[in-house]
Amino acid sequence: MTETTTRRAVVVGAGRMGAGIAHAFLVSGWEVDVREISADAVARGRAGVERTVAIAAEKGTLTEPADVVLARLFADEGLENLGEPDLVVEAVPEDLALKADTWARVAAAVPSSTVLASNTSSLSIDRLARDVSAPERFCGLHFFNPVPVSELVEVVRGTKTVSATVDTAVGWVREIGKEPIVVGDAPGFASSRLGVVIGLEAIRMLEENVASAEDIDKAMTLGYKFPVGPLRLTDIVGLDVRLGIAEYLHSTLGDRFAPPRLLREKVAAGELGRKSGRGFFDW
């Protein structure tokens, strides 16, 4: 009888995205080790994964009992003793210095056979790869929020990423029930570049009193069959997150990505969207 080896992923960062990524691998049969910077963050991350697994159980979408799924979940603080995982996914905030420091530490803590992937939505994979030993095994795995129900994952190929790494990542994305697209390491990749430019134009239209937030979103959900309007999506993503991405794309791709005044004003006022209770809509 052939013994099946359970694959193991380490997810660094257990916020909303990290917990969602952990969920996706966990319910697909992987062992998942979630890492955070403090005991409190570890506890919040574990609770987030447990919550989404419970929701999946209630909806009847799990193939195993919830307690069996959660028995494969581990969580700890720090980046020591990572063992020999098949995959490490980094999901820390979109701060280049933070990500670079994280990758320098992670790459030194795992064997060269481990595939390394950043969940960045816009930062350069080549830039992040500078801090990674054996950069040929490094790529982007850009998941979408909320991860448990989102279908798309961008697999981002850096200039040093070898085809075997891309092929392995694509296979794993399909294994966890997502649909991969492969993109090059251009600013904003494909999805952020398209999504942000639509979102920024929607904000400018609101700023110029072209229509209400509700009607701007309705134009896209009814007219173009978007599942959610660009302003509501900005609220879900976080206005501060969208501003950071827009500033990066503005610096690399030019004025068409210049953040609107209204976006800056709302971020300065603490109106960050769903997480703060108010953005372009009340939550």
N, C-alpha and C positions, 0 to 999 in steps of 0.2 A: 504494500500500500504506500502510495506517495504522500508524504507529509507536506501540507500546505503551510508556508511561512507567512505570517501576518506582516504586512508592511507597516512601517512606523514613520510618522511625520512629527516634526517639532514645529510648533507655531509660536513665533516670538511676537508678543503683543497680543493682549486679550481684550481689547476694546470691542466695539460692535463688529468691526470687520474681522478681527482676529478670532473672536468667538464664533462668528459665522463660518469662517474657513475651517476651524476645528470641527464644527458640527458636520460640514460636508464630508470630510474625510472619515470622521468617526462613524457616521451612519452607513458608510460604504465599506466598513469592515476593517479599517485601519486602526492601529493604536495611535493615539495622539497625545503628545506631551506639550502642554501649554506653558510658556514661560513669561514671567512679568517681573517688574522691578521691585515689588514689595509684596508682603503677605496680604495686604488689603486688596491690591490689584489682582493677585492670584485668586483670592476668594471671589471677587466680583466676576472675574473671567470664568471661573468654574461655574458659578451660579448662572451666568449668561448661557453657557453651553447646556447646562442641565435644563434650563427653561425652554430652549428651542427643541431639545430632544423630547421634552414632555409635550410640547405643542404638536410635534410630528406624531407622537404616539396617539394623541387625542384625535388627530386627523386620519389615523390609520395608514400612514405612509412609511412606517418602519417595517423592515423585514424580520426584525428580532425584537424581543421584549426590551423595554427601555433600560432595565437594570443590566441586561447583557451588554447593550451598547455602551452604557456609562462605565462598565467595568474596564473598558479599554481606554478611559480618559485618565490622564495623569496631569498634575499641575504643580509648579514649583516656582520659586523666585531665583533669578540669576541665570547666567549662561554657562554654568559649570556642569560637568558630568552629563553632557548631552548624549553620550553613547555613540552608537553608529546608526543613525537614522537613514532611511532611504531619501528623505526630503526634509529640508528646512524651508519654511515660508515665513518671511518677515512681514509683519503688519503693524509696525510702529508708525507714529505720526509722520506726515510729509515734511520732514525736516532733514535736509541733506546731511548736516553734520551728525545728527542722531543716527540716521541710517548707516552712514559710513562707519561710525564707531561700532554700531551693532554688528555689521558685517565683518569687520576686522576681527572681532572677538569670536563670532560664530565660526568663521572659516578656520580659525585656529583650534577650535574645539571639536571638530568632526573630521572624519577621514575624507580623503580626496575623492572617494567614490560617491559621496553624498551630493545629490542635486540641490542647488541653492536657488531660491526664487524670491524676488521682492514683489509685494503686492502694490508697489507704487502705481499711482494713476497717471503720473506725468514725468517724474524725474528720470534722467538718463540712466539706462542700464549700464552703458559703457562707463559712466562716471562712477556708479556704485561698484562696478567690477574692479576698479583700481584698488580697492581695499580687500579684495578676495584672492586668496591663493587658488591656483588652478581655475582661472576665470572661464575656462571652456565649459565648466559645469554650472555656470550662473546664467539665469534668465529672469524674465518678468513673468509673474502669474497674476494678472490684474483681475480680481474678482469684483463682482458688483453687489451693491447693497439693495435689499437684504440678501445675503449669500444663500440661505437655505432654499429660497424660491427663485432666485435669478438663474437664468440658463447659460449666460455667456461668460467665458473666461478668455481674456487676451493673453496669448503666449508671446512674450516679447523676446526677439532674438537680438542680442548684442553682437558687435562685430567679432568678438572672440568666442561667442557661444557656438559649440559644434552641433552638427545636425543630430547626433545621437541624443544630446540633451533635449533638443526641441522635440524629437520624436517621442522620447520617454515622457516628457511633460504633457504632450498632446494625448498620449495614451492614458495617463493618469487622470487628466481632466475628463475624458470620456468615461473612465471607470467610475468616477464619482457622480456621473449623471449630468455633466455640463457639456456645452458645445464650445469647442475651442476655435479661435481664429488666430493665425500666426501673423504677426506684424513686425516690422523693423523698428529699430530704436530711434524713432523720430520724436520730437517734442509732442507730448500729448498722445502719442501712439495713434490709434484710429478713433476709439470711442470717446476719450476725453476731449480730443480736438474737435470732433463734431458736436458732442454734447454740450461742451462749454460755449462754443460760438453761438449755438441756438439759445442757451440759457442767458448769455450776456445780452443778446439782442432782445429777448423777452423783457429783461430788466430795463433796457433803454426805452422800450415801448411803454412800459409802465411809468417810467420817469417822465416821458414826454406826453403822458395822458392820452395815448392812442386808444387804450381800452383798459378795463379793470383787470386785476390779476385773474379773477375767475374767468373772464371772457378770453383773455389771452391763452390761458391753459385750455379752455374749451375749444378754441380754434385748432389746437394741435391734437387733442384727444379725439374730437369728432371729425375734424377735417383730414387729419393725417394718420389717424388710428394709433397715436402714441398711447401707451398704457397709462402714463401719468404726464401731466403738463410740465413744461420746463420750469415754471416758478415753484410749483409744489415739489418737483424733484430737487430743486435747489434747497428748499427747506429741509428735505429729507437728508440730503448729502451734508448740509451745514453751510451757511453762508460764508463762514470763515474759511472752510475748506475750499469752497469754490473760488473765493477771493485769492487764496494762496496759489491755486492752480492757474488762475487767470494772470496773476502777476508773473508767474514763471513763463507762461506762453507769450505774454506781452514782451518779455525780455528776449525771448528766443525767436518768435515768429512775427513780431511787429504789432502795429497799432490796431489791427482788427481784433486783438484780444485785450485791448485796454479796459480795465475794470470800470464800469459805470459809477458815477458819483453816488447814486442811490445805494449800490451794493456796499461801498465804503462806509457810507453813513450808517447803514443798518448794522454792520459789523462793529463800528465804533460805539453804537448804542447798546450793544449786547444782544441785538435781535438776530440770533444765529439760526433760527429755524426751529424744527421740531425739538431739538435737544434743549432749547431755552424756553420753549413754549410759544414763541412768536418769531415770525420771519416775514414772508410775504402773506402768510396766513396765520390765524390763531390755531394753536394745537391743544 
